[in-house]
Amino acid sequence: MMSQGVTVERSLMKETIIGGSLNAFRKDPLLFMLQLHHMYGDYARFRLGPYRFYAVFNPDMLKEVMVTKADAFSKAGAFDEIKRLTGEGLVMSEGAHHDRQRRMVQPKFTRGHIRKYSQQMAQSASSLTEKWIHGQHRDLTYDLFSITFDIIARTMFSYDSGEILQQIKGAFDSINRIATEKIRSLVRLPLLIPTRQNREYTAALRKLDEIVYSIIANRKINQEGDGREDLLSVLMNAVDETDQTRMSDRQLRDELMTMFLAGHETTAHTLAWAFDFIMRRPDIEEKLLQEWSRVLGGDLPTADHFGDLVYTQNVLWETLRLRPAGYLTMRSALADTRVGSLQLRRGDALMISPYPLHMSADYFEDPETFCPERFENAHVKSLPLMAYFPFGAGPRSCIGNHFAMLEMVIIIAAIGQKFRLRPIPNHPPAVPEALLTLSPKGGIWVTVERR
């Protein structure tokens, strides 16, 4: 492997004069980034249509970008399209606004604060699988989406079901699909141009705003004495210690939509991949069953069990290594700056993916094999900081990582105790599809068997 960066515009995967590497990137972003890393080492320069990027793969250089020199970069690029949904929420906001929001929100997302949601998580997983029938073929991805949607609705708004949630889900699904198409397009027409796609997109955004602002307004009217501790109440009560102010309705809306995006789709996809790995490895399934029997004894999992479900956690950490939901992010240099041996100019765009490092034999033995045991004995702590970063790193790391891990451990144990999942014979294995998150193309279909 070469240690110096190389310009790849003329050599990588049949570059074209007009599109550069756009076709290869669109076809398979994971493979594209993996090949860049294997062929060119620490970093490479490439072109997608008229836009030039640097891909950075060296852990020490990535640490500079995302941790030690994080203030020198903005979170920019094509993923600005997500701002139409999340606004100035934590995922996409910058500068002083981001710092203020993080100060207000982060104290509410510690392990201690999220423990109260574990019972709701377990109840959602249990109740929504009660209708599963022995021997039935099911789209596991769809079922997990229903479970994580139910959980985020309960924990965010204290809603169990109803027409309003289906309206939210329908609008969100439209936005997700269209935003992905726009991000991967060379030309993105402004929303002012009334194409059919833009009309659907605008209507879905308007519907979400209408619903969420209505919920916020009703909660303000009825908040006093209602005793609720859902995420909406937590955000409404959050105070910035520097000036004693609270969030505006717009800020509340943006953070709620950010949590909806981060706490619904990414979790469902990671769980789908985890079950896909488990059902193809009876040895891993048996170790999980032994742990669940010893720790849970047939009871629904709670936050009190989390610390003892170590192998279950390791299965999820290994899933996140091979199928990182946040497979790609971008940064833009705010001024001329040096990162390792790479001299960047103001405005230079960086593309960052954890996948090539997660698949590197330099850090993970036999990297293509699913092996939860590699996370035993705190092995990851012996690696460079940015060799494994499924939840990002630095001041922009995922604020909901504790929530997500608790939720995934509870769901996988609650379902796995009651059901054995089997691949449908002659059904092709799921392959990754790089949308807003890394999803199983066509879903993961299984046969469910009651234990």
N, C-alpha and C positions, 0 to 999 in steps of 0.2 A: 504494500500500500504506500502510495506517495504521501509525503508529509507537507508538500506545498500545494497551494491552490492553483487550479488550472482553468483557463477559459475553455468552455465546452461547446460553444455555439456551433462550431463547424464539425464536431466529431461525434457528438452523443446522439445515438438513436435516430439517424437520418434527419438531421436538422433541415428546416426549410427556410428559404429566404424571408418569407413573409411571417410565418408562425413561429420560427425558432423551434423550441422544444415543446410547443403547446400541445401537439397531438400526443406525444409520449406522456406528458403530464396529465392530460385529460384521461387517457386510456387507463393509467394506473399510477396515481401519485406516489403510492408506497414503493412500488418497484422503481419508479423514476428516482426517488430520493435515495433508495438503497444502492442503485447502480452508480449514482453520483459519488456516494461515499466510498464504495469499493474501488472506483476508478481513479478518484482524485484526492482522497485523503481528507485533510482538515477542512477544506472549503473549496467551493467551485463557483464560477460565475456562469449564468445561463440566461436565456431570453425566452419569455412567453409572449408571443406577439411583439408589440412595441416596447414591452416592459422588461427591464433588466433586474436580475436578482442575484444575491449571493446566498448560497446554501452553506450553513456552518455546521460542522460535525465534531469538532474538537471540544471535549468537555471543558477544558480550561477557558477556551474562547467563549463558549456558551455561558459559562459562569460570569464572565465579564459582561456579556450582553444582558443577561437576565437577572444578575444579582449585584455585582460590585459596581457596574456602570449602568444600571437600569435607568437612571435619570437621563442618560444621554440618548435614549431611544423612546420612540412612541410606538404604540400598538396600531400600526397602520396597514394599508394594503387593501386587497380585494375584500377582505372580511369586514370592511366598513359596512357592507351590505347588511350585516347582522344588526347594525345600529338602528335600522328601521324597526326592529322588534325590541331590542334591549335599551335603546336610547343611551343615556349616560349612566347606565348601570355599571357595576364593578368590572364586568368583562371588557367593556369597550371605552370607559371614561379615561381621561388623562389628567396629569398634573395635580393641581391643588384640589380640584373637585374629586378626583379619585382618592386622594389621600384622606380627604374629609369623610367620604362615604365609607372607606375601609375602617377608619377610626370608630365610626358609629356602629358598623355592622359586625366587625370581627369579634368583639367581646361576647356576642350572642351566639357564636358558632364554635365555642369550645366543646370538648367532650362532655363536660358537666352540663352545659346548657341543652345539648341535643338529646340527652338521655330520656327526657320526658316524652319524646316522640316514638320511642321504641315499641310501645304497646300498640300504637296506631299502625305502625309498619307491619307488625306481626298479624294483626287482625285483618288488614287488607290482603296480605298474602294468603291467609287461611280461608277467608270468606270467598275470595274470587276464584279459588281452586276447588271449592266444594262441589261445583257442578261438573268437574272432570269425571269422565266415565272410563272405567277400566277397558283398555284395548282401543280407546279412541285415538284418532289422528288429530293433532292440533298444531296450529302455527304458534310455536312457543314465543316467538318475538312479539306477536300481537298480544298474547296473554300477559307477557311481562310489561308491555306498554300499558295495558289496562291497570295492572297492579301499581306500577310507579306513578301513573296518572292519579289513581285513587289516593295514594299516599301523599302526593304533593298537594292535592286538593284538600285533604284532611288537615295536613300540617300547615298549609299556607292560609287557607280560608275557613277551616273548621266545617267544610262541606263534605257530606257523605255521598251524595248523588244528586241528580236533578238535571233539568234541561239546560240550566246555565252552564254547567260543566261541559255538556256535549257541545254547546256553542263555542266555548273556549277551545275545546279540543279540535273542532272542525276548523276554526280560524287558524289555530296554531299549525295544524297539519298543512294547510294551504301555504302559509308563510314559509314553513320549513322547506317544502318542495320547491317553491318558486325561488326562494333565496339561494338554494343550492344551484339551481339552473343559472341564475344571474352571476353567481360567483365564478362559475366555470365557463362563462361566455367571454369571448374576446371583445364583443361589443354589447354594452348594457344600455338599453334605451331608457331615458329618464321617465319617471312615473307620470309626468305630464302628458306623455304621448299615450293616448287611450287604446293601447292594444288589449286584446282579450286577457292576456297574462297580467298586464298592469292593472286592469280593472279588477280582476280577482284579488290581486295582491293588495291593492288599496282598500277594497271592501273588507278583507280579512283584518287588516291593521285597524281600520275604523271600528270594526266589531269588537276587537280585543280592547281597544281604548274605552269604548262605550261601557263594556262590562266591568272592566277593572276600576275605572273611575267611579262607577255606580257603587261597587262594593266598598271602595274607600269612603265615599260620602256617607253611605248607610252605617258603616262602622263608626264613623266619627259621631254620628247622631246617637248611636246606641252603645258607645264604648264604655261609658261610665258605669261601673258596677257589673259588667257582664262577665268578668273573671276569665276571659279567654286568654290562652297563652300561645296562640298560633303565630306563624311567622309574620302575618300582617300586624298583629298587635305588638310583636317585638319591634318591628320596624317603626311603627307609629310612636312607640314610647322611647325609641333611641334618641339620645341627646349628645350633641357634639360638646365635649368638655371644654373646648377652647372658647366657645361663644354662647353655649347653652341654648342653641337653636335646634329645632327638629327638622325632619325632612318635609319638603313641600309635597303636594299631591303628585307632581310630575316625578320627583325623585322616588317616591314610594312606588309609583307605577313602573319606573325603569328597573328598580331593584326586584320587584315581584316578577317581572317578565324575564329578567336575568336568571333568577332562581328557578323559574319554570323551565327555561331552556336547559339549564345545567342540571336540574334535579329530576328531570323526567326522561329525556331521550338518552342521555349518556349512560345513565344507570341501567335502563332497560337493555341497551345494546351490550353493555359489559356483562350483565347477567346472562343474556342469551349466548354469548360466546363462552362463558364459563360452563354452562350446562352442556354446550356442544363438546367442549373438551372432556368433561367428566364422563358423559355417556359413551365416549369412545375409549375410555380407559378404566376398565373394571377394577384395577388395582387402586386407583385414586378414589373411585367411588367407595370401595370397601374401607379405606382409611377414613373417609368422611363419615360413613355410617358408624364406625367404631367411636369416633369423636362425638357425634351427636348422641349416641346411646349413653356414653359416659357422662357427658355434660348436661344434656337436656332430659334424658329419660322419658322421652315422649312429650314433654311440655313444649309450648311455644317459646321460641327464643326471645330474650329481652336484653336490654343493655347490661344487666347483671351477668349475663352469660358471655358477653362479647370477649372479655379478656381470656377466657378459657377455650374459645373456639379458634385456636391458633392455626390449625391446619386449614380450616375454612378460610381464614384470612389469607393464608399463603396461596391457596388456590386462586383467590381473586387478585392478589399481587402478581401472580404469574400470568393470569389472563390479561391484566393491564400491561404487562411487558409485551406480549405477543399481539395484543389488539388494543393499543392505546386509543381510547375514545377521542381525546384531543390530539389527533395525529399530526396536526399542522398548525402553526401560528406564524405570525409575521411581526417584524419590527422595522422601523425606519429611523435612520440616524438623524438626530436633531441638529447636529453640528459635525464638523470634521472630527473624526476620532479614530484611534487605533485600537484594534482588537487582536491581540496576539501579533502575528506577522502581517495582518491584513489592515491596510490603510483605507478607511472609509471616508467618503465625502458626504456632506450634508445632503439628505434626501435619499441616500442609498438604501435600498430595501433588502432585508434579510428574510429568508424563509427557513424556519426551524421545525424540525420534526424529531420526536423522540425515537421513532421507529428504527432508523438505521443504527442508533447506538444500542437500543434494546436487542437488536439482532446481531450485535458484534461479538465475535468470539474472543475479542480482547477483554471483554468484561463478563461474558456469560458462556460457560462451557456448553458445547453442543446446543447452540442458541435456538435451533429450529424445533427442539424437543420441548414438549410441555412438561415441566418438572417443578412442581410447587416446593419440593424439598430444597431447592436452591435458595429459598428465602429463610431457611432456618438459621439460627445462631447469628442473627443480625448481619448476614453476609453483605447486604446492600450498603451498610455503613462503611465497609472496607473499600468501596468503589469511589471513584471521583464523583463529586456532587452531581454533575450533569450526565452521568452515564445511564442513570435511570430516573426519569422525571415524568411519570404519568399524570401528575396533577400540576405540572409546571414547577416554577421555582421563583424565589425572590419576592419582591413586593407585589407581584402580580400572580402569585400562585393561587390555586383554587381555594377559596375561602370555605367551601362546603365539603372539603375532603373527609372530615370526620363524619359529617352527616351521611355522605355517600357510602363510606365503608360500613358504618353501622347498618344502614338500610340494606346493602347488598348481602352482608353476613346474615341478617335476620331473614331475608327473603329466600336465600339459597338453602338455609337450614330448615325453614318452615315448609318449603315445598319438598325438599329432598327427603325429609323424614317420612312423608306420606306417600310419595310417588317415586317410582323408578321410571326414568325417561330413556327411551330407546330410539335410535335412528330408524326411520322408515326404510325398509329394504328397497334397494335400487333407486333411492332418492339421492341425488348428488349432494356431496358435502357443501356446506355454506362457504362462500368466498367473500372476502371483505369488499365492500363498496364504499368509497370515500365520498360521503355526502357532507353535511355539516358536522356529523360525527362518523366514526367508523362503524358502518352497519353491515349486517349479514344480507347479502344480495338475495332477494326473493324470500327472506325469512328463514327460520330454522324450524323444520317440521319434525315432529316427534310422535311416537306412540307412547301414551301414558299408561302405566301399570300401577295399581294401588299395591302398596307393600303389605 
